[in-house]
């Protein structure tokens, strides 16, 4: 740390950071205002460095989406009428031919059924949710 005096006094720091946040830094610094502010600055720098990596990840992810979408829809990024913008979501087909259980027969795992409807992991370990997307141009 720098060891220099912070430019904010304790009251200003509490107003700037919010009292609960300032108290957290003050607690970590055993009540030493200077150390609390140095810790806050250190934390800000670490967070800023992390944002750089998040930015790189965002670019890589965006490029991957573009690469895959362009294979199927060559002008997707410039054509608002591209088929990719006219997708239709279909209800997943059941892997079992039996009718779904009635609400009164769901028992303790009823969250699994509800979670499957919304694509959550309430059914974790019980199979996966099959979401199929139909593109208008694929209807043939």
C-alpha positions in Angstrom: 0.0 0.0 0.0 1.1 3.6 -0.4 1.1 4.8 3.2 -0.1 8.2 2.1 -2.9 10.0 3.8 -6.3 9.4 2.2 -7.9 12.3 0.5 -11.2 11.7 2.3 -11.8 11.9 6.0 -14.0 9.3 7.7 -17.2 11.2 7.3 -16.6 11.9 3.6 -15.6 8.2 3.1 -18.9 7.1 4.7 -20.9 9.4 2.5 -18.9 8.4 -0.7 -18.9 4.6 -0.1 -22.1 4.4 2.0 -21.9 3.8 5.7 -22.3 0.0 5.6 -19.6 -0.4 3.0 -17.2 2.0 4.7 -17.8 0.1 8.0 -16.9 -3.2 6.3 -13.6 -1.8 5.1 -13.0 -0.2 8.5 -13.6 -3.5 10.2 -11.1 -5.3 7.9 -8.6 -2.6 8.8 -9.2 -2.9 12.5 -10.6 0.7 12.7 -7.6 2.2 10.8 -9.2 4.8 8.4 -6.0 5.1 6.3 -5.7 1.3 5.9 -9.5 1.0 5.2 -9.1 3.5 2.3 -6.0 1.8 1.0 -7.9 -1.5 1.1 -10.8 0.1 -0.8 -8.5 1.4 -3.4 -6.8 -2.0 -3.7 -10.2 -3.7 -4.1 -11.2 -1.2 -6.8 -8.0 -1.9 -8.8 -8.6 -5.7 -8.5 -12.2 -5.3 -9.7 -11.1 -3.0 -12.6 -8.5 -5.6 -13.7 -11.2 -8.3 -13.6 -13.5 -6.2 -15.8 -10.8 -6.3 -18.5 -11.0 -10.1 -18.5 -14.8 -10.0 -18.6 -14.6 -7.7 -21.6 -12.3 -10.2 -23.4 -14.7 -13.0 -22.6 -17.6 -11.0 -23.8 -15.9 -10.4 -27.2 -15.0 -14.1 -27.5 -18.6 -15.1 -26.7 -20.0 -12.6 -29.1 -17.7 -13.7 -31.9 -18.6 -17.4 -31.3 -22.3 -16.6 -31.5 -21.7 -14.6 -34.7 -19.6 -17.4 -36.2 -22.3 -20.0 -35.6 -25.3 -17.8 -36.6 -23.5 -16.8 -39.8 -23.1 -20.4 -40.8 -26.9 -20.9 -40.8 -28.1 -17.3 -41.4 -25.4 -15.6 -43.5 -26.9 -12.1 -43.3 -28.3 -12.3 -39.8 -26.5 -9.3 -38.5 -27.6 -6.9 -41.2 -31.0 -8.2 -42.3 -33.9 -7.6 -39.9 -36.0 -10.0 -41.9 -33.5 -12.9 -41.4 -35.1 -16.1 -40.4 -33.2 -16.2 -37.1 -35.5 -13.4 -35.9 -38.6 -15.4 -36.6 -38.0 -18.4 -34.3 -40.7 -20.3 -32.7 -40.3 -22.2 -29.5 -42.0 -25.6 -29.2 -42.9 -27.4 -26.0 -40.4 -30.2 -25.3 -41.6 -33.6 -26.3 -41.8 -36.1 -23.4 -39.3 -39.0 -23.6 -41.9 -41.3 -22.1 -45.3 -42.0 -23.9 -47.1 -42.0 -20.5 -49.3 -39.0 -19.7 -47.7 -36.4 -17.3 -48.6 -36.9 -13.6 -51.6 -35.1 -12.3 -50.8 -32.3 -9.8 -52.2 -34.3 -6.8 -49.9 -37.2 -7.7 -46.7 -35.2 -8.0 -45.5 -35.9 -4.5 -42.4 -34.3 -3.0 -40.7 -33.9 -6.4 -43.3 -31.5 -7.8 -40.6 -28.9 -8.0 -38.9 -31.0 -10.6 -41.9 -30.8 -12.9 -42.3 -27.1 -12.3 -38.6 -26.5 -12.8 -38.6 -28.4 -16.1 -41.3 -26.1 -17.4 -39.0 -23.1 -16.8 -35.7 -24.7 -17.7 -34.3 -24.4 -14.2 -32.0 -27.0 -12.5 -34.7 -28.1 -10.0 -34.5 -31.5 -11.8 -30.7 -31.7 -11.5 -29.6 -35.3 -11.7 -33.0 -36.4 -13.1 -32.5 -35.9 -16.8 -32.3 -32.8 -18.9 -34.9 -30.4 -20.4 -35.2 -30.8 -24.1 -36.0 -27.4 -25.7 -36.4 -27.6 -29.5 -36.4 -24.5 -31.7 -38.1 -24.6 -35.0 -37.1 -22.1 -37.7 -39.7 -21.1 -40.2 -37.4 -21.8 -43.1 -37.0 -25.4 -41.8 -40.7 -26.2 -42.1 -40.1 -27.3 -45.7 
